Amino acid sequence: MAIGAKSASIQHCDRQMASSLKDLIAQRAALDAQIAQTQASERADAIQQVRALMADHGLTIEDLGSRASKAGKAGEGSKVAAKYRDKETGASWSGRGLKPKWLAAKLAAGQKIEDFAV
């Protein structure tokens, strides 16, 4: 096969891949729209079912709120005892989450984490 024929063949393949990519992107956009529409429809159905159940049982929004508040609010963390404390400043850390700056600085200065154990 001559160089010119190879080049033409490569260009033809590139055009096919480009059109395939465009087709795939269009399909993805159509699927995204279909997903959004289905989610909205299912959400509306769920809301309708919940409202029907509330009406059947004589429940109000306040009834739902009072039960939820007894169980505890979402995002509320429980207090955890400190595992590490700086004797100089009284700063403490439970050992959860990111290491506090005061402890990171002390460790960088060569102290051991065991030195701060409660």
N, C-alpha and C positions, 0 to 999 in steps of 0.2 A: 504494500500500500504506500502510495506517495505521501509526502509530507502534507501537501495541500488537502488530500483526501482525509488524512488523520485529523487535521485541523477542523475540517468541515464536520467530521463525525463527532469530535469533542464539542464543538459549538452546538450541534444538534442535541447531544446529551445534556449539556448545560441548560438549554432551553427547556428540555423535558423536566429536568430537576427543578428548575425555577417555577415552571407551571405547576409541578407537583407540590412545591412548597407553598405557592399561592393558594392552591386548592386546599391544602391541609390547614393553612391559617384561616381560610374562609370557613372550613368545617368546624374548627375550634371556636370561632366566633359564633357560629350557629349553635353549637353545643352549649356554650356559655349562656347564650340567650335562653335556650331551652331549659337549662338547669335553673336559671333565675326564675323563669316562669313557673316551673314545677315547684320550686321552693315556696314561692309566694302562694301558689294554689294550695299546697299541703299545709302551710301555716294558717291560711284562712280557714281551711277545713278543721284544723286542730282548735282554733279559737272558737269556731261554731260549736264543736263538740263540748268544749269546756263550758261555754255559756249555757248549753242545754243541760249539762250536769248540774251546774250551779242553780239553774232555775228549778230543776227536778227536786233538788235537796234544800232549796230555800237559802242558799249561801250568798253572801255578799263579798265584795272585795275586802272589806274589813275583817271578815272571818278568815280569809286567807292570810292576811297580814298578821293577825294575832297569833296564829299557829306558827308561822315562820319565825316570828320574833322569839318564841319560846325555845325553838330548836337552836337558835343562835344565828347571827347574821353571817352571810358569806364574807369571807375575807378577814374575819376576826381571828387573830392568832391567839393561842394560849400563851401565858407567861411561862418562860423557861428559866430555870435557875442558872445563875452565872457559873461557868466552868473556869473562867480566867478573870483575874482582877489585878489591876495595877495598884500596888500598895501605896505608891507616891500620890497618885491622883484620885484613886477610888474608882476609876473607870473600869467597867466590866464588859465581858463578852460571853455569850451563851455557848459559843462554839458553832453556831448555825449561821449560815449566810457568809458574806464576805468578811474577811478578817479586817477588823477596824484599823484605822491609820495608826493609832497609838501603839497597837501591838505589832503591826508590820514594821514600824520604825524601831521598836525595841529589838525585834528579831534581827533586823538588818544591822543593828549595832553590835550583834554578837551574843545577845542573851538567848536563852533557850525557853521554849514555850512552857516547859515544865516549871520554870521559875514563877509563872503567873497562875498556876493551877490553884483553884480554891480548895 
